[in-house]
Amino acid sequence: MQLLERLFDNCALYRHPVIADDRGSLVALEGERNLPFAIARVYYLFGGAAGADRGFHAHRQLQQWAVCVSGACTIVVDDGRERREVRMDSADKGLLIGNMLWREMRDFTPGAVLMVLASAPYDEADYIRDYDTFLAEARK
Ligand code: TYD
């Protein structure tokens, strides 16, 4: 993994190693080998309605690795003090999003697919969906 940009201590944009030949390109992501956590869950967002934004939550414990495997989208990350954003526009880029970071996803291109690798199974109790609650917990 090549570090492209550090947004916060626990949030950074990386370039994946790409195995390319004349047939095309391949990226392999392996839990605890080239990712900093074991992968417990994979989900992906696709078929987004034009102009629809997603996210608007933080996770108390969950770590995630986001890859826009097709098309592009913008991910906004907020640590409760500062807001940073990154354009995910290539399948060779991965964004590590650690815990206690508010995220918003927007400006999906038509047909974009955002894949997320996560460190734990889905658990609604891990979500903070209210921004003021997030700020109060993040600033503790
Ligand atoms: P939500 O987290 O609101 O999506 P986003 O943050 O991308 O806008 O999830 C939408 C719905 O899907 C919500 O009812 C919870 C459900 N869901 C699962 O059942 N499993 C999952 O792994 C995820 C991410 C969501």
py3Dmol code that shows the C-alpha trace and the ligand (Angstrom):
import py3Dmol

protein = """\
ATOM      1  CA  MET A   1       0.000   0.000   0.000  1.00  0.00           C
ATOM      2  CA  GLN A   2       1.269   3.422  -0.910  1.00  0.00           C
ATOM      3  CA  LEU A   3       0.114   6.229   1.381  1.00  0.00           C
ATOM      4  CA  LEU A   4      -1.304   8.989  -0.828  1.00  0.00           C
ATOM      5  CA  GLU A   5      -2.816  11.324   1.763  1.00  0.00           C
ATOM      6  CA  ARG A   6      -3.381  11.239   5.511  1.00  0.00           C
ATOM      7  CA  LEU A   7      -6.673  12.885   6.463  1.00  0.00           C
ATOM      8  CA  PHE A   8      -6.668  12.047  10.203  1.00  0.00           C
ATOM      9  CA  ASP A   9      -4.613   9.768  12.481  1.00  0.00           C
ATOM     10  CA  ASN A  10      -6.971   6.872  11.698  1.00  0.00           C
ATOM     11  CA  CYS A  11      -8.028   7.874   8.197  1.00  0.00           C
ATOM     12  CA  ALA A  12      -5.879   7.837   5.088  1.00  0.00           C
ATOM     13  CA  LEU A  13      -6.028   7.371   1.346  1.00  0.00           C
ATOM     14  CA  TYR A  14      -3.844   4.624  -0.091  1.00  0.00           C
ATOM     15  CA  ARG A  15      -2.991   3.340  -3.529  1.00  0.00           C
ATOM     16  CA  HIS A  16      -3.438  -0.403  -3.826  1.00  0.00           C
ATOM     17  CA  PRO A  17      -0.769  -2.546  -5.389  1.00  0.00           C
ATOM     18  CA  VAL A  18      -2.084  -3.359  -8.864  1.00  0.00           C
ATOM     19  CA  ILE A  19      -1.155  -6.525 -10.714  1.00  0.00           C
ATOM     20  CA  ALA A  20      -1.461  -5.508 -14.330  1.00  0.00           C
ATOM     21  CA  ASP A  21      -0.776  -7.291 -17.572  1.00  0.00           C
ATOM     22  CA  ASP A  22      -2.113  -7.084 -21.093  1.00  0.00           C
ATOM     23  CA  ARG A  23      -5.415  -8.625 -19.937  1.00  0.00           C
ATOM     24  CA  GLY A  24      -6.088  -5.824 -17.460  1.00  0.00           C
ATOM     25  CA  SER A  25      -5.605  -5.126 -13.780  1.00  0.00           C
ATOM     26  CA  LEU A  26      -6.172  -6.974 -10.523  1.00  0.00           C
ATOM     27  CA  VAL A  27      -6.141  -5.752  -6.921  1.00  0.00           C
ATOM     28  CA  ALA A  28      -6.091  -8.133  -3.945  1.00  0.00           C
ATOM     29  CA  LEU A  29      -7.087  -6.896  -0.488  1.00  0.00           C
ATOM     30  CA  GLU A  30      -6.275  -9.260   2.355  1.00  0.00           C
ATOM     31  CA  GLY A  31      -7.356  -8.794   5.960  1.00  0.00           C
ATOM     32  CA  GLU A  32      -4.437  -8.270   8.350  1.00  0.00           C
ATOM     33  CA  ARG A  33      -1.978  -8.592   5.464  1.00  0.00           C
ATOM     34  CA  ASN A  34      -2.359  -5.447   3.419  1.00  0.00           C
ATOM     35  CA  LEU A  35      -5.386  -4.146   5.343  1.00  0.00           C
ATOM     36  CA  PRO A  36      -4.993  -3.119   9.017  1.00  0.00           C
ATOM     37  CA  PHE A  37      -7.889  -5.295  10.227  1.00  0.00           C
ATOM     38  CA  ALA A  38      -9.486  -8.682   9.640  1.00  0.00           C
ATOM     39  CA  ILE A  39     -12.384  -8.454   7.178  1.00  0.00           C
ATOM     40  CA  ALA A  40     -15.666  -9.525   8.762  1.00  0.00           C
ATOM     41  CA  ARG A  41     -18.054  -8.029   6.213  1.00  0.00           C
ATOM     42  CA  VAL A  42     -18.179  -6.724   2.655  1.00  0.00           C
ATOM     43  CA  TYR A  43     -20.989  -4.555   1.363  1.00  0.00           C
ATOM     44  CA  TYR A  44     -21.373  -2.330  -1.646  1.00  0.00           C
ATOM     45  CA  LEU A  45     -23.513   0.584  -2.693  1.00  0.00           C
ATOM     46  CA  PHE A  46     -24.710   0.628  -6.280  1.00  0.00           C
ATOM     47  CA  GLY A  47     -27.637   1.834  -8.364  1.00  0.00           C
ATOM     48  CA  GLY A  48     -27.659   5.166  -6.530  1.00  0.00           C
ATOM     49  CA  ALA A  49     -30.337   7.685  -7.433  1.00  0.00           C
ATOM     50  CA  ALA A  50     -28.986  10.878  -9.016  1.00  0.00           C
ATOM     51  CA  GLY A  51     -27.956  13.356  -6.364  1.00  0.00           C
ATOM     52  CA  ALA A  52     -28.590  10.952  -3.495  1.00  0.00           C
ATOM     53  CA  ASP A  53     -26.166  11.357  -0.592  1.00  0.00           C
ATOM     54  CA  ARG A  54     -25.401   8.551   1.847  1.00  0.00           C
ATOM     55  CA  GLY A  55     -23.666   7.942   5.125  1.00  0.00           C
ATOM     56  CA  PHE A  56     -24.319  10.690   7.685  1.00  0.00           C
ATOM     57  CA  HIS A  57     -23.151   8.570  10.568  1.00  0.00           C
ATOM     58  CA  ALA A  58     -20.097   7.517  12.554  1.00  0.00           C
ATOM     59  CA  HIS A  59     -19.126   4.195  14.113  1.00  0.00           C
ATOM     60  CA  ARG A  60     -18.016   3.778  17.698  1.00  0.00           C
ATOM     61  CA  GLN A  61     -15.696   0.819  16.981  1.00  0.00           C
ATOM     62  CA  LEU A  62     -15.935  -0.213  13.335  1.00  0.00           C
ATOM     63  CA  GLN A  63     -13.037   0.229  10.935  1.00  0.00           C
ATOM     64  CA  GLN A  64     -13.719   0.333   7.218  1.00  0.00           C
ATOM     65  CA  TRP A  65     -11.859   0.327   3.931  1.00  0.00           C
ATOM     66  CA  ALA A  66     -13.768   1.960   1.061  1.00  0.00           C
ATOM     67  CA  VAL A  67     -13.035   1.416  -2.621  1.00  0.00           C
ATOM     68  CA  CYS A  68     -14.963   2.939  -5.508  1.00  0.00           C
ATOM     69  CA  VAL A  69     -14.565  -0.087  -7.764  1.00  0.00           C
ATOM     70  CA  SER A  70     -16.411   1.580 -10.636  1.00  0.00           C
ATOM     71  CA  GLY A  71     -17.129   5.244 -11.328  1.00  0.00           C
ATOM     72  CA  ALA A  72     -16.428   7.885  -8.707  1.00  0.00           C
ATOM     73  CA  CYS A  73     -17.810   9.456  -5.560  1.00  0.00           C
ATOM     74  CA  THR A  74     -16.718  11.926  -2.909  1.00  0.00           C
ATOM     75  CA  ILE A  75     -16.294  10.873   0.716  1.00  0.00           C
ATOM     76  CA  VAL A  76     -16.361  13.576   3.394  1.00  0.00           C
ATOM     77  CA  VAL A  77     -14.766  12.624   6.727  1.00  0.00           C
ATOM     78  CA  ASP A  78     -15.160  14.676   9.903  1.00  0.00           C
ATOM     79  CA  ASP A  79     -13.403  14.037  13.233  1.00  0.00           C
ATOM     80  CA  GLY A  80     -15.574  16.495  15.137  1.00  0.00           C
ATOM     81  CA  ARG A  81     -13.045  19.291  14.698  1.00  0.00           C
ATOM     82  CA  GLU A  82     -12.241  19.325  11.035  1.00  0.00           C
ATOM     83  CA  ARG A  83     -13.843  18.137   7.808  1.00  0.00           C
ATOM     84  CA  ARG A  84     -11.768  16.651   4.984  1.00  0.00           C
ATOM     85  CA  GLU A  85     -12.904  15.232   1.682  1.00  0.00           C
ATOM     86  CA  VAL A  86     -11.470  12.939  -0.897  1.00  0.00           C
ATOM     87  CA  ARG A  87     -12.563  12.061  -4.416  1.00  0.00           C
ATOM     88  CA  MET A  88     -12.607   8.299  -4.881  1.00  0.00           C
ATOM     89  CA  ASP A  89     -12.146   8.041  -8.635  1.00  0.00           C
ATOM     90  CA  SER A  90     -10.145   4.906  -9.231  1.00  0.00           C
ATOM     91  CA  ALA A  91     -10.397   1.254  -8.229  1.00  0.00           C
ATOM     92  CA  ASP A  92      -6.743   1.423  -7.233  1.00  0.00           C
ATOM     93  CA  LYS A  93      -7.506   3.804  -4.345  1.00  0.00           C
ATOM     94  CA  GLY A  94      -8.611   2.710  -0.884  1.00  0.00           C
ATOM     95  CA  LEU A  95      -9.739   4.925   1.986  1.00  0.00           C
ATOM     96  CA  LEU A  96      -9.172   3.697   5.530  1.00  0.00           C
ATOM     97  CA  ILE A  97     -11.882   5.127   7.779  1.00  0.00           C
ATOM     98  CA  GLY A  98     -11.227   4.396  11.444  1.00  0.00           C
ATOM     99  CA  ASN A  99     -13.686   4.619  14.266  1.00  0.00           C
ATOM    100  CA  MET A 100     -15.299   7.795  15.601  1.00  0.00           C
ATOM    101  CA  LEU A 101     -15.292   9.594  12.260  1.00  0.00           C
ATOM    102  CA  TRP A 102     -18.451  11.061  10.762  1.00  0.00           C
ATOM    103  CA  ARG A 103     -18.718  10.275   7.042  1.00  0.00           C
ATOM    104  CA  GLU A 104     -20.859  11.472   4.164  1.00  0.00           C
ATOM    105  CA  MET A 105     -20.774  10.135   0.622  1.00  0.00           C
ATOM    106  CA  ARG A 106     -21.934  12.265  -2.287  1.00  0.00           C
ATOM    107  CA  ASP A 107     -21.514  13.137  -5.962  1.00  0.00           C
ATOM    108  CA  PHE A 108     -21.712   9.554  -7.174  1.00  0.00           C
ATOM    109  CA  THR A 109     -21.268   9.271 -10.925  1.00  0.00           C
ATOM    110  CA  PRO A 110     -24.041   7.306 -12.683  1.00  0.00           C
ATOM    111  CA  GLY A 111     -23.405   3.591 -12.224  1.00  0.00           C
ATOM    112  CA  ALA A 112     -20.790   4.085  -9.486  1.00  0.00           C
ATOM    113  CA  VAL A 113     -20.148   1.145  -7.165  1.00  0.00           C
ATOM    114  CA  LEU A 114     -18.681   1.824  -3.720  1.00  0.00           C
ATOM    115  CA  MET A 115     -17.407  -1.312  -2.007  1.00  0.00           C
ATOM    116  CA  VAL A 116     -16.709  -1.275   1.725  1.00  0.00           C
ATOM    117  CA  LEU A 117     -14.707  -3.833   3.681  1.00  0.00           C
ATOM    118  CA  ALA A 118     -15.538  -3.736   7.375  1.00  0.00           C
ATOM    119  CA  SER A 119     -13.910  -5.052  10.546  1.00  0.00           C
ATOM    120  CA  ALA A 120     -17.135  -6.331  12.128  1.00  0.00           C
ATOM    121  CA  PRO A 121     -20.573  -7.625  11.181  1.00  0.00           C
ATOM    122  CA  TYR A 122     -23.440  -5.170  10.935  1.00  0.00           C
ATOM    123  CA  ASP A 123     -24.420  -3.844  14.362  1.00  0.00           C
ATOM    124  CA  GLU A 124     -26.832  -0.935  14.609  1.00  0.00           C
ATOM    125  CA  ALA A 125     -25.635  -0.288  18.198  1.00  0.00           C
ATOM    126  CA  ASP A 126     -22.228   0.692  16.812  1.00  0.00           C
ATOM    127  CA  TYR A 127     -23.747   3.540  14.747  1.00  0.00           C
ATOM    128  CA  ILE A 128     -23.986   7.171  15.798  1.00  0.00           C
ATOM    129  CA  ARG A 129     -26.576   8.632  13.439  1.00  0.00           C
ATOM    130  CA  ASP A 130     -27.093  11.983  15.143  1.00  0.00           C
ATOM    131  CA  TYR A 131     -24.414  14.609  14.440  1.00  0.00           C
ATOM    132  CA  ASP A 132     -24.718  16.355  17.813  1.00  0.00           C
ATOM    133  CA  THR A 133     -24.369  13.023  19.617  1.00  0.00           C
ATOM    134  CA  PHE A 134     -21.279  12.336  17.495  1.00  0.00           C
ATOM    135  CA  LEU A 135     -19.770  15.706  18.424  1.00  0.00           C
ATOM    136  CA  ALA A 136     -20.418  15.117  22.122  1.00  0.00           C
ATOM    137  CA  GLU A 137     -18.818  11.630  21.996  1.00  0.00           C
ATOM    138  CA  ALA A 138     -15.931  12.680  19.734  1.00  0.00           C
ATOM    139  CA  ARG A 139     -14.913  15.620  21.934  1.00  0.00           C
ATOM    140  CA  LYS A 140     -14.883  13.588  25.161  1.00  0.00           C
TER     141      LYS A 140
END
"""
ligand_1 = """\
25
TYD
P -27.034 2.769 6.081
O -25.932 2.458 7.032
O -28.020 3.799 6.470
O -26.421 3.142 4.664
P -25.416 4.331 4.253
O -24.613 4.641 5.466
O -24.597 3.767 3.166
O -26.194 5.473 3.811
O -27.768 1.413 5.761
C -28.935 1.346 4.988
C -29.764 0.165 5.479
O -29.061 -1.052 5.262
C -30.059 0.258 6.952
O -31.401 -0.199 7.139
C -29.110 -0.745 7.571
C -28.911 -1.763 6.481
N -27.571 -2.389 6.492
C -27.451 -3.733 6.790
O -28.448 -4.444 7.055
N -26.212 -4.309 6.765
C -25.094 -3.579 6.478
O -23.980 -4.144 6.478
C -25.223 -2.180 6.198
C -24.038 -1.338 5.886
C -26.487 -1.634 6.211
"""
view = py3Dmol.view(width=600, height=400)
view.addModel(protein, "pdb")
view.setStyle({"model": 0}, {"cartoon": {"style": "trace"}})
view.addModel(ligand_1, "xyz")
view.setStyle({"model": 1}, {"stick": {}})
view.zoomTo()
view.show()
